[in-house]
């Protein structure tokens, strides 16, 4: 049942086999055995994808519930509700992962030594089900209506530059100086190429600058540009604070603000009761933010 559910979720025997770390031939044989046992065809196999039949969709819904119940019983019998174990596959944006999450994982490891973590680091929006990910941390608005979403934290921005850049070009006194006499660093979305603007707000005033001179589609890349002295840019203050404390970056235009960026935890609804995922999500909320309510994204 577990293998059949994963084949339906990924629409592929090969991807299901890869995620479950078993041979593709084993996946095919066990699904065939399941169909033979039930006496119905569960999957339609084409050259491009594997599609469940009407009976397959109905059986998959029941199988998800049964597998979850079996896991719950196993966890209770093994004491896993008190001591969760197994591997978590998670994914997080690059700067959040390297600046905030990874430094905190040692504490998680001490609390839950029997849980292992495979961490994907990318600003790309991964396919949670298709890539076998248990949960993701995602920046911005929630747009995946099939996932459960929980607000994790909102990160404030800081406008900053390296001392070497400010020595060469001077310190800007007003946002409009950035368009006239400074090099602007920005961020663009890899999937669309769309640049995110630099935004400056103060009382009723607002400035928005979309076209930067240098841009990266990765938060760590943008941070590297700032540290290299290429120009002035905006980044999450919590992520660059150590560089500000060390003097590698200097805040500028501090009387101007940019709206913060919300971060959420997303995970498939059929996995939300997994003991190890539950404790990891609660640990994230305790470590980085607070969100008492779970809701569908």
C-alpha positions in Angstrom: 0.0 0.0 0.0 2.8 2.4 0.9 4.5 1.8 -2.5 1.2 2.2 -4.4 0.5 5.5 -2.7 4.0 6.8 -3.5 3.6 5.8 -7.2 0.3 7.7 -7.3 1.9 10.8 -5.6 4.8 10.9 -8.0 3.0 9.6 -11.2 6.1 7.4 -11.7 7.4 4.0 -10.8 11.0 5.2 -11.1 10.6 8.2 -8.8 8.7 6.1 -6.3 11.5 3.5 -6.3 14.1 6.2 -5.9 12.4 7.9 -3.0 11.8 4.6 -1.3 15.3 3.3 -2.1 14.2 0.1 -3.6 14.6 -1.3 -7.2 12.0 -0.2 -9.8 11.3 -3.9 -10.6 10.3 -4.4 -7.0 7.9 -1.4 -7.2 6.3 -2.8 -10.4 6.0 -6.3 -9.0 4.4 -5.3 -5.7 1.9 -3.0 -7.4 1.0 -5.8 -9.8 0.6 -8.2 -6.9 -1.7 -5.7 -5.2 -3.8 -5.4 -8.3 -4.0 -9.2 -8.6 -5.0 -9.5 -4.9 -7.8 -6.9 -5.3 -8.9 -8.1 -8.7 -9.0 -4.6 -10.1 -6.8 -2.4 -12.2 -5.4 0.4 -10.1 -3.1 2.2 -12.6 -3.0 3.1 -16.2 0.5 3.0 -17.5 1.5 5.2 -20.5 4.8 6.2 -22.0 4.7 9.6 -20.2 3.2 8.9 -16.8 1.4 6.6 -14.5 -2.3 7.6 -13.9 -4.6 6.0 -11.3 -7.9 4.6 -12.5 -11.2 5.5 -10.8 -10.8 2.5 -8.6 -7.1 3.4 -8.0 -8.0 6.9 -6.8 -10.6 5.5 -4.4 -8.2 2.8 -3.1 -5.4 5.4 -2.7 -7.5 7.5 -0.4 -8.2 4.6 1.8 -4.6 3.3 1.6 -3.2 6.7 2.8 -5.5 6.5 5.9 -4.6 2.9 6.6 -0.9 3.5 6.3 -1.1 6.5 8.6 -3.0 4.4 11.1 -0.4 1.6 10.9 2.4 4.1 11.4 0.6 5.5 14.4 0.3 2.1 16.0 3.9 1.2 15.2 5.1 4.5 16.7 3.1 4.0 19.8 4.4 0.4 20.3 8.0 1.4 19.7 7.8 4.4 22.0 8.4 6.8 19.0 5.9 9.3 20.3 8.3 9.9 23.1 11.4 9.3 21.1 10.8 9.8 17.4 13.2 8.3 14.9 13.9 8.0 11.2 14.9 10.4 8.4 13.3 13.7 7.5 13.7 15.2 4.0 13.3 18.9 4.2 14.0 21.9 2.0 14.7 25.5 2.9 15.7 28.8 1.1 19.5 29.2 0.8 20.2 32.1 3.2 17.6 30.9 5.7 19.2 27.5 5.7 22.8 28.5 6.0 22.4 31.6 8.3 19.6 30.4 10.6 18.6 26.8 10.3 21.9 25.0 10.1 23.5 26.8 13.1 20.4 25.7 15.1 20.3 22.1 14.0 22.9 21.0 16.6 20.3 21.7 19.3 17.6 19.7 17.4 20.2 16.8 17.1 20.7 16.9 20.9 17.0 16.8 21.6 16.2 14.1 18.9 19.3 12.0 18.3 17.4 9.3 16.5 16.1 11.6 13.7 18.3 12.2 10.7 17.9 15.2 8.4 18.5 15.4 4.7 18.4 19.2 3.9 17.8 20.5 0.5 19.1 24.1 0.1 17.7 26.1 -2.7 15.5 29.2 -3.5 13.7 27.0 -6.0 10.1 26.0 -5.1 10.4 22.2 -4.9 7.6 19.8 -5.8 7.0 18.6 -2.3 5.2 15.3 -3.2 7.0 14.7 -6.5 10.4 15.0 -4.9 9.5 13.1 -1.7 10.0 16.1 0.7 8.4 15.9 4.1 8.2 19.7 4.6 9.6 22.9 3.2 10.3 26.4 4.5 9.1 28.9 1.9 9.3 32.6 1.7 6.4 34.9 0.5 2.7 34.2 0.1 1.2 30.8 0.2 0.0 29.6 -3.2 0.0 25.8 -2.9 -3.6 25.1 -1.9 -2.9 21.3 -1.5 -0.5 21.8 1.3 -0.9 22.5 5.0 0.8 25.8 5.8 1.9 27.3 9.1 3.4 30.7 9.6 6.9 30.5 10.9 8.4 34.0 11.1 8.5 37.3 9.4 12.0 38.6 8.6 12.7 42.3 8.4 15.0 43.8 5.8 18.0 46.0 6.2 19.6 48.2 3.5 23.4 47.8 3.6 26.7 47.9 1.8 30.3 46.9 2.4 32.7 49.6 3.9 34.9 49.3 0.8 31.9 50.3 -1.4 30.9 53.2 0.8 34.5 54.5 0.8 34.5 54.6 -3.0 31.0 55.8 -3.7 29.9 57.6 -0.5 27.0 56.9 1.8 23.5 57.6 0.3 21.4 60.1 2.2 18.1 59.5 0.3 16.7 56.5 -1.7 16.6 58.6 -5.0 20.4 58.8 -4.8 20.6 55.1 -5.5 19.3 55.6 -9.0 21.6 58.5 -9.8 24.9 57.8 -8.1 25.1 54.2 -6.8 25.2 50.6 -7.9 22.1 48.7 -6.9 22.1 45.0 -6.0 18.9 43.0 -6.3 17.3 39.6 -6.4 15.3 37.9 -9.2 13.1 34.8 -9.2 14.8 32.0 -11.0 11.7 30.4 -12.4 10.4 33.5 -14.0 13.3 35.9 -14.2 11.2 38.5 -12.5 13.2 41.0 -10.4 12.1 41.9 -6.9 12.3 45.7 -6.4 14.2 47.6 -3.7 11.5 49.2 -1.6 11.8 52.2 0.7 9.0 53.5 2.9 8.9 56.3 5.4 5.6 57.7 6.7 3.6 58.4 3.5 6.6 58.3 1.2 7.5 55.2 -0.9 10.2 54.5 -3.5 10.4 51.3 -5.5 13.3 50.4 -7.8 13.0 47.3 -9.9 16.0 47.4 -12.2 19.3 46.6 -10.4 22.8 46.8 -11.8 23.7 43.3 -10.4 21.2 40.6 -9.3 21.2 37.1 -8.0 18.5 34.4 -7.9 19.9 33.0 -4.6 20.0 34.7 -1.2 23.6 33.5 -0.5 24.6 34.9 -3.9 23.1 38.3 -3.0 24.9 38.3 0.3 28.2 37.5 -1.5 27.7 40.5 -3.8 27.1 42.7 -0.8 30.2 41.4 1.0 32.3 41.8 -2.2 31.5 45.5 -2.2 29.6 45.5 -5.5 26.9 47.9 -4.4 24.0 48.7 -2.1 21.2 46.1 -1.5 18.6 44.8 0.8 18.7 41.6 2.7 17.1 40.0 5.8 18.6 41.6 8.9 18.5 38.4 10.9 20.6 36.7 8.2 23.2 39.4 7.8 23.4 40.6 11.4 26.7 38.7 12.1 28.3 40.5 9.1 27.0 43.9 10.5 28.4 43.0 13.9 31.8 42.2 12.4 31.9 45.4 10.4 31.8 43.6 7.0 28.5 45.3 6.2 27.2 48.7 7.2 23.5 49.6 7.4 22.5 52.7 5.3 19.2 54.6 4.9 18.2 53.3 8.3 15.2 55.7 8.6 13.6 54.0 5.7 11.8 50.6 5.9 10.8 47.8 3.6 7.9 45.5 4.5 9.0 42.2 6.0 8.9 38.9 4.3 6.8 36.1 5.8 8.2 32.5 6.0 5.9 29.5 6.2 6.3 25.8 6.8 4.5 23.7 4.2 3.8 19.9 4.3 1.4 17.4 2.7 -1.8 16.9 4.7 -1.4 13.1 4.7 1.9 13.3 6.5 1.1 15.8 9.2 0.8 13.2 12.0 4.2 11.6 11.4 5.9 11.7 14.8 9.3 12.9 13.6 7.8 15.5 11.3 5.5 16.8 14.1 8.4 17.3 16.6 10.5 19.0 13.9 7.7 21.4 13.0 7.1 22.3 16.7 10.9 22.7 17.1 11.0 25.1 14.2 8.1 27.2 15.6 9.8 27.3 19.0 13.2 28.2 17.6 12.2 30.8 15.0 8.7 32.0 15.6 5.3 31.2 16.9 2.2 29.9 15.2 -0.5 28.1 17.2 -2.8 27.4 14.2 -2.3 25.0 11.3 -4.2 25.7 8.1 -4.4 24.7 4.5 -2.2 26.8 2.3 
